[in-house]
């Protein structure tokens, strides 16, 4: 299989690392060729804190993906998150040198490159420059300016910024794992590609991706990205609370959360218990599911209150900015029972669980249906878009070259005759002009001669 036929998404998460290999079929859907997962050992709250362990985890996930897909993996599109991520709004413009020519993608790229030169805080680097709305001369609220005429091209941008050290640590881990980083994408943007519909983005929606170490948020309205942020809490801190509250080891705490955890204690019975095996001959421990739900509820409510704060910061409760499509919960943490009901109550918005299998055609075992694969599939989709964009200009240029020779290299008999007639007309005009000039000169000479005769 040729390298350009498939792409790879690499999700470097806090709890696990996922590599997904896939390609686009004839119907535009994604065909997954292979999946590899490995326990993430060197990442804490979305940030690499152990280079060697992260490299080993990446190698393990990629090796499994290569084995299951049967193709070599060289380039990957990688996700980034972490509490160091922040976003800002910025407006900028360029004055076009040739306003008579229509606006092209090159003009937009030039404007984006100008924004990328913004001076950030020490140690920060721009990750994304995302156009929101354009303005050409005096005309505003333009979604797609390509093909229009104008002198001044202006746009509002959503700029995503991260710590330079964290970005370079990820790049180093990918490079030393024997891979080439094709692109670096903010994880909530990748997740939104996988689970949101165009209608939801138009109506107004917030995607809340609850991962192991972070909760990532992206808000869309009118098909435009409006707000992004990363909350440094995720499913891992819920597991830690269960471990401390129930005095059990982390492995048992994780199993309790996944199999019996609930976000609403009122829906659990006081008389229902689950037994945890004791350590090294110690007696088994019984834990009430209601007590477990109370521990889970306290932390989940805290996370959802932080989500609510971000929604208020955007202005989601204003009539003009209202999120008609509500909230889409995704990520491994969204598997928690009754989370959707608690999100509805806490935020006041209707919510649903976002699954990424809508764009995948060959997931017969429903292995990729879980929301924990949303980011990885979104990264794969982003990688496929990058490949499509790179291949598109070459096809256009070939078509243009095919068409032009037919018009210029093989002139018709009618064109030849017309060219001869045009030349004859030009010659006749030149002769007439010359004769006209001579006639005027002769008239002047006659007038001068007559003047001197009268003087004499």
C-alpha positions, 0 to 999 in steps of 0.5 A, a space after each residue: 500500500 502506498 504511503 499517501 493512501 492512509 493517515 495516522 492519528 496519535 493521541 498522547 493521553 494521560 491514561 493511554 496512548 492510542 494510534 489509529 491508522 485509516 484511509 478514506 473510502 470511495 464514499 468519503 467515509 473512514 476505513 480504519 486499518 488498524 488500532 494500537 493502544 498502550 498505557 501512558 506512563 510518562 504523561 501527567 494532566 496532558 503534559 509530558 513529565 517523563 520523556 523516556 517512558 512516553 517514548 516507550 509508550 508511543 513505540 508500543 502503541 505504534 507497533 501494535 497499530 502497525 501489526 494490526 494494519 500491516 502498513 508501516 507508520 512514518 507520519 502522525 498527526 498528534 494531539 496536544 492538551 494540558 493546563 498550559 493551553 490558553 486562547 485569545 481573540 485577535 483581529 488583523 489585516 493586510 493590504 493586497 498589492 494587486 486588488 484587481 486580482 481576486 483573493 486566493 488562498 495565498 492571501 489568506 495564508 499571508 494574513 495567517 502568517 502575519 498573525 503568527 508573528 504576534 509577540 506572546 508571553 515569554 516561553 509561549 508559542 502559537 499552536 493554531 490561528 483559526 479564522 472566524 469571520 472575514 472583512 473585505 474593504 467595507 463588507 463584513 461577516 464574510 465566511 469565505 473570501 476566496 474569489 472576491 475582489 478587494 484591497 483590504 483583507 481583514 479577519 477575526 482570529 481565534 488564536 490558541 497558545 501553549 507553552 513552548 517547552 511542553 510543545 517541544 517535549 511532545 515533538 521530541 518524544 514523537 521524533 525519538 520514537 522514530 516518527 515524523 510529526 505531520 501536524 500538532 492539533 488541539 485535542 478538543 478541536 480534534 474531538 469536535 471533528 469526530 463527534 459534532 455535526 455541522 448542524 450542531 456547530 451552526 446552532 451553537 454547541 459546546 463539546 466537553 471532552 473528559 479525559 484521564 488528566 484534563 477536561 477539554 472544551 471547545 464552543 462553536 456557534 454559526 459554524 465558527 470556533 468561538 472559545 477553547 480551554 483546558 481544565 486540569 482535571 479529568 477522570 483520573 482525579 475521580 479515581 484518586 478520590 475513590 482510592 482515598 475515600 474508600 482506602 483501596 488501591 488504585 487498580 480497584 478504585 479504577 474498576 469501581 469507577 468504571 463498573 459501578 460509579 454513578 454521578 447521581 447518589 440519589 439514584 443508588 440504594 443504601 442497601 447495595 454493596 460491592 466487595 473489594 478483595 483484601 490485600 495479602 490475606 486481609 479480609 474483604 472490604 464492602 463498599 456501599 454504592 451510594 457512598 461510592 456515588 457520593 465520592 464521585 458526585 462531589 468531584 464531577 460537580 466540581 468539574 462541571 462547575 468549571 465547565 459552567 464558568 467557561 460557558 459563562 465566560 463565552 456568554 452562552 447564557 446570552 440570547 444571541 450566543 445561546 447554545 441551541 444544541 447544548 453540550 456534547 460529552 465525550 472522552 473516557 470520563 463520559 462513560 460514567 453512569 448518570 453523567 448526562 443527567 447531572 450535566 443537564 442539571 448543573 449547566 441548564 443545557 441539554 446534553 448527549 454523549 458523543 460517539 465517534 463511530 458515525 464516520 467509521 464504516 468498518 467498526 463491526 465489533 463496535 470497538 471504536 464506538 466508545 467516546 474514549 476514542 473520539 480524540 484519536 479518530 478526530 486526529 486521524 480525520 485531521 491527518 486525512 484533511 491535510 493529505 487531501 489539501 496537499 494533493 488537491 493543488 497538483 490536480 488543479 494544475 494538471 487540468 489547467 495544463 491540459 486545457 491551455 495547449 488546446 487553445 494556443 498551440 493548434 490555431 484554426 483557419 478562422 483565427 489565422 484569417 482574422 489575424 491577417 485582417 487585423 494586421 491589414 486594418 492596423 497598416 491602413 490606419 497607420 497610412 491614413 494617420 501619416 497622410 493626415 499628418 502630411 496634409 496638416 504640415 502642408 497647410 501650415 507651410 502654405 499659410 507661412 508662404 502666404 504671410 510672407 507674400 503679403 508682407 512684401 
